[in-house]
Amino acid sequence: MKIEWIKGRQVLDSRGRPTVEVDVGAGSYRGRFIVPSGASTGRFEAVELRDGDPDAYGGLSVMRAVDHVNQVIAPALIGRDVGEQRDLDRMLCEMDGTPNKARLGANAILGVSGAAAAAAALAAGRPLFQCLADLMDNDQLLLPMPMVNMLSGGLHAGRQIEVQDFLFVPQNTTSYPEAMERAYRVHKALRQVLEEAGYAAALVADEGGFGPPLAQSDEGLELLTRAIERAGLRPGESGAIAVDVAATHFFEDGGYRFGGEVIESGAMIDQLERWTRTFPVVSIEDGFWGGGCAGRDEVRRRRGDPT
């Protein structure tokens, strides 16, 4: 089935910030995709194109990306088979021509790609996840378990601590509903733990986790571990912790401003390793700044990897 029309527009996301929404029409089917947007991005992530006009949403408007959808991408893709996702994505990347999607904007490219996939799934009469699995040549589907934001710092909660998010990860569950019920119990228990520690549990951060003014990052791990136990779970067996460090945002002068001082990559590795030994931490995201790959090289050196 051929793509007959593509329409991009600016809408507001769950934070009330502009983002790109795209509709793709093929026959009687319309696929829609709204591009997600985070409060912070790593140094090497694809570029989310924003206008920079201080008089339009404080510089956050995305009308340039919308124009790229309507004026550049749409003419090139109309008439193409909506079901040929690989070809469409390849064309989008080639039209942009940059390694980080900086020309057209990752928000424009992702919006069109996602809307086309949604339209193709509707036209095929199949769930979207099955169509995407076919693209990956994957016949063993697994339902991912949630990582639920519980405590926040960094750019999500006024930088009162360096680490951006502490998340709860259900373990050894038999179903998604069971996993979400555990997350609910931990969130409820965490409110009690925070209040007992003297914090106002009404303070909510940018992505829904609690945002109390913690003294240090370790305290967040301690409080969340206590909440897992309070919820009747065994830390490291039926519930664990994921940490989104977002280290890019406190990297300065060749080191990391952590705990009131600037530390080097080796000391940052020591810090993260200590967390995995002391607390039920099973996932660490963005633990280092990418520039110079100093953190990666130090990890390889400690493992004895060949250079």
C-alpha positions as CSV (number, residue, x, y, z in Angstrom):
1,M,0.0,0.0,0.0
2,K,1.4,3.4,-1.0
3,I,1.9,6.4,1.2
4,E,-0.6,9.0,0.0
5,W,0.1,11.9,2.4
6,I,2.3,12.9,5.4
7,K,1.4,15.6,7.8
8,G,3.6,16.9,10.7
9,R,2.6,19.4,13.4
10,Q,3.8,20.8,16.7
11,V,2.1,19.5,19.8
12,L,2.8,19.6,23.5
13,D,4.3,16.6,25.3
14,S,3.6,15.4,28.9
15,R,5.8,18.1,30.3
16,G,4.0,20.8,28.4
17,R,7.0,21.2,26.0
18,P,6.7,21.3,22.2
19,T,7.4,18.1,20.3
20,V,6.7,16.7,16.8
21,E,3.6,14.7,15.9
22,V,3.3,13.0,12.5
23,D,0.4,11.4,10.6
24,V,1.1,9.1,7.7
25,G,-1.9,8.1,5.4
26,A,-1.9,5.0,3.3
27,G,-5.3,4.1,1.7
28,S,-7.9,4.3,4.4
29,Y,-5.3,3.9,7.1
30,R,-3.6,6.6,9.2
31,G,-0.7,6.0,11.5
32,R,0.2,8.6,14.1
33,F,3.4,9.0,16.2
34,I,4.3,11.6,18.8
35,V,8.0,11.9,19.3
36,P,9.1,11.5,23.0
37,S,11.5,14.0,24.5
38,G,13.7,13.8,27.6
39,A,14.7,16.6,29.9
40,S,18.4,15.8,29.3
41,T,20.3,14.1,26.5
42,G,23.8,12.5,26.3
43,R,26.5,14.1,24.3
44,F,26.3,11.6,21.5
45,E,22.6,11.2,21.2
46,A,20.8,12.1,18.0
47,V,19.9,15.8,17.7
48,E,16.5,16.9,18.6
49,L,16.0,19.9,16.4
50,R,14.6,23.0,18.2
51,D,14.1,26.5,16.8
52,G,16.0,28.5,19.4
53,D,13.6,31.5,19.1
54,P,13.3,32.9,22.7
55,D,9.8,34.3,21.8
56,A,8.4,30.8,20.9
57,Y,8.2,28.5,23.9
58,G,11.5,29.9,25.2
59,G,13.4,28.6,22.3
60,L,11.9,25.1,22.5
61,S,9.5,25.2,19.6
62,V,10.0,22.6,16.8
63,M,8.6,24.3,13.8
64,R,11.8,23.8,11.8
65,A,11.5,20.0,12.3
66,V,7.8,20.2,11.4
67,D,8.7,22.0,8.2
68,H,11.2,19.3,7.4
69,V,8.5,16.7,7.7
70,N,6.1,18.6,5.5
71,Q,8.4,20.2,2.9
72,V,11.4,17.8,2.6
73,I,10.4,14.4,3.8
74,A,6.8,14.1,2.6
75,P,7.5,14.9,-1.1
76,A,10.3,12.2,-1.1
77,L,8.2,9.5,0.5
78,I,4.8,9.9,-1.0
79,G,4.2,7.0,-3.4
80,R,6.5,4.7,-1.5
81,D,5.3,1.4,-0.1
82,V,4.3,2.0,3.6
83,G,5.2,-1.6,4.4
84,E,8.8,-1.3,3.4
85,Q,10.0,0.0,6.7
86,R,13.7,-0.7,6.1
87,D,13.7,1.2,2.8
88,L,11.8,4.1,4.4
89,D,14.3,4.4,7.3
90,R,17.2,4.1,5.0
91,M,15.9,7.0,2.8
92,L,15.3,9.1,5.9
93,C,18.8,8.7,7.0
94,E,20.2,9.4,3.6
95,M,18.1,12.5,3.2
96,D,19.6,13.8,6.5
97,G,23.1,12.8,5.7
98,T,24.6,13.4,9.1
99,P,25.7,10.8,11.7
100,N,23.5,12.4,14.4
101,K,20.4,13.5,12.5
102,A,21.3,17.1,12.9
103,R,20.1,18.4,9.5
104,L,16.5,17.3,9.4
105,G,16.3,16.6,13.2
106,A,15.9,13.3,14.9
107,N,12.4,14.4,16.0
108,A,11.4,14.8,12.3
109,I,12.9,11.5,11.2
110,L,11.6,9.5,14.1
111,G,8.1,11.0,13.8
112,V,7.8,9.9,10.2
113,S,9.3,6.5,10.8
114,G,7.0,5.7,13.7
115,A,3.9,7.0,12.0
116,A,4.7,4.9,8.9
117,A,5.2,1.8,11.0
118,A,1.9,2.4,12.7
119,A,0.1,2.9,9.4
120,A,1.7,-0.3,8.0
121,A,0.6,-2.3,11.0
122,L,-3.0,-1.1,10.6
123,A,-3.0,-1.9,6.9
124,A,-1.7,-5.4,7.6
125,G,-4.3,-5.9,10.4
126,R,-1.5,-7.0,12.8
127,P,-0.3,-5.5,16.1
128,L,2.6,-3.1,15.7
129,F,4.9,-5.1,18.0
130,Q,4.5,-8.1,15.7
131,C,5.3,-6.1,12.6
132,L,8.4,-4.6,14.3
133,A,9.5,-8.1,15.4
134,D,9.3,-9.3,11.8
135,L,11.7,-6.5,10.8
136,M,14.1,-7.7,13.4
137,D,13.7,-11.4,12.2
138,N,12.8,-12.2,15.8
139,D,10.3,-15.0,16.4
140,Q,10.9,-15.1,20.2
141,L,9.0,-12.2,21.7
142,L,9.6,-11.2,25.2
143,L,7.6,-8.7,27.2
144,P,10.0,-6.2,28.7
145,M,9.8,-5.5,32.4
146,P,9.2,-1.9,33.5
147,M,11.8,0.4,35.1
148,V,9.7,2.8,37.2
149,N,11.1,6.2,38.3
150,M,11.0,6.5,42.1
151,L,13.5,9.2,43.1
152,S,15.1,12.0,41.0
153,G,17.9,14.5,41.1
154,G,20.0,16.1,38.4
155,L,18.0,18.0,35.7
156,H,14.8,16.2,36.7
157,A,14.7,17.7,40.3
158,G,16.7,20.9,40.5
159,R,20.2,19.3,40.8
160,Q,19.9,18.8,44.5
161,I,22.0,15.6,44.0
162,E,24.1,14.7,40.9
163,V,22.4,11.5,39.9
164,Q,19.3,12.0,37.7
165,D,17.1,9.0,38.5
166,F,16.7,6.0,40.8
167,L,14.3,3.5,39.3
168,F,12.7,0.3,40.7
169,V,13.0,-2.9,38.6
170,P,10.7,-5.8,39.3
171,Q,12.5,-9.2,39.2
172,N,11.4,-12.8,38.7
173,T,7.8,-11.9,37.9
174,T,5.5,-14.0,35.8
175,S,3.4,-11.3,34.2
176,Y,3.5,-7.5,33.5
177,P,0.5,-6.9,35.8
178,E,2.4,-8.5,38.6
179,A,5.5,-6.4,37.9
180,M,3.4,-3.2,38.0
181,E,1.7,-4.2,41.2
182,R,5.2,-4.5,42.8
183,A,6.1,-1.1,41.5
184,Y,3.0,0.4,43.0
185,R,3.8,-1.2,46.4
186,V,7.4,0.1,46.3
187,H,6.2,3.6,45.4
188,K,3.7,3.6,48.3
189,A,6.3,2.3,50.7
190,L,8.8,4.9,49.5
191,R,6.4,7.7,50.4
192,Q,6.3,6.3,54.0
193,V,10.0,5.9,54.1
194,L,10.6,9.5,52.9
195,E,8.1,10.9,55.4
196,E,9.8,9.0,58.3
197,A,13.1,10.4,57.1
198,G,11.7,14.0,57.4
199,Y,11.1,14.7,53.7
200,A,8.0,16.1,52.1
201,A,6.7,13.3,49.9
202,A,4.5,15.7,48.0
203,L,7.6,16.9,46.0
204,V,7.4,15.3,42.6
205,A,10.2,15.5,40.0
206,D,10.0,16.0,36.2
207,E,9.3,12.3,35.4
208,G,7.0,11.5,38.3
209,G,9.5,10.3,40.9
210,F,9.8,11.9,44.3
211,G,12.2,14.8,44.3
212,P,13.2,15.4,48.0
213,P,16.3,17.5,48.7
214,L,18.6,14.6,49.5
215,A,22.0,15.3,51.0
216,Q,23.8,12.9,48.7
217,S,23.2,10.3,46.0
218,D,23.9,7.4,48.3
219,E,20.9,8.4,50.4
220,G,18.6,7.8,47.4
221,L,19.9,4.3,47.1
222,E,19.5,3.7,50.8
223,L,15.9,5.0,50.9
224,L,14.8,3.0,47.8
225,T,16.4,-0.2,49.2
226,R,14.4,0.4,52.4
227,A,11.2,0.9,50.4
228,I,11.7,-2.3,48.5
229,E,12.0,-4.1,51.9
230,R,9.0,-2.2,53.3
231,A,7.0,-3.4,50.3
232,G,7.7,-7.0,51.4
233,L,10.2,-7.7,48.6
234,R,13.8,-9.1,48.8
235,P,16.3,-6.6,47.3
236,G,18.2,-8.3,44.5
237,E,15.7,-11.2,44.2
238,S,12.2,-9.8,43.8
239,G,13.1,-6.1,43.3
240,A,16.2,-4.2,42.2
241,I,17.4,-0.7,41.4
242,A,18.4,1.0,38.1
243,V,20.4,4.2,38.1
244,D,20.4,6.9,35.4
245,V,23.5,8.8,36.4
246,A,23.4,11.3,33.5
247,A,27.1,12.0,34.1
248,T,27.4,14.2,31.1
249,H,25.6,16.9,33.1
250,F,28.1,17.1,35.9
251,F,31.3,16.6,33.9
252,E,33.6,19.6,34.1
253,D,37.3,20.4,33.9
254,G,38.1,16.9,32.8
255,G,36.4,15.3,35.8
256,Y,33.1,14.8,37.6
257,R,31.8,17.2,40.1
258,F,30.4,14.6,42.5
259,G,29.9,14.9,46.2
260,G,31.2,18.5,46.3
261,E,34.5,17.7,44.6
262,V,35.8,17.0,41.1
263,I,36.9,13.4,40.7
264,E,38.6,11.6,37.8
265,S,37.2,8.7,35.8
266,G,38.9,6.1,38.0
267,A,37.3,7.4,41.1
268,M,33.9,7.6,39.3
269,I,34.3,3.9,38.4
270,D,35.1,3.1,42.0
271,Q,31.9,4.9,43.0
272,L,29.7,3.0,40.6
273,E,31.3,-0.3,41.5
274,R,30.7,0.4,45.2
275,W,27.0,1.0,44.5
276,T,26.7,-2.4,42.8
277,R,28.3,-4.1,45.7
278,T,26.4,-2.3,48.5
279,F,22.9,-1.9,46.9
280,P,20.8,-4.1,44.6
281,V,21.8,-2.1,41.5
282,V,21.4,-4.1,38.3
283,S,21.5,-1.3,35.7
284,I,23.6,1.9,35.2
285,E,22.9,4.3,32.4
286,D,25.2,7.2,31.3
287,G,27.8,6.5,34.0
288,F,30.4,8.6,32.2
289,W,30.8,11.5,29.8
290,G,31.7,10.3,26.3
291,G,34.3,12.9,25.5
292,G,37.7,11.2,25.1
293,C,36.1,7.9,26.2
294,A,38.2,8.1,29.4
295,G,35.7,6.1,31.4
296,R,35.4,3.4,28.8
297,D,39.2,3.1,28.5
298,E,39.6,2.8,32.2
299,V,37.0,0.1,32.4
300,R,38.8,-1.8,29.7
301,R,42.2,-1.4,31.5
302,R,40.7,-2.8,34.7
303,R,39.3,-5.8,32.8
304,G,42.6,-6.4,31.1
305,D,41.1,-6.0,27.6
306,P,43.7,-5.6,24.8
307,T,44.2,-2.1,23.6
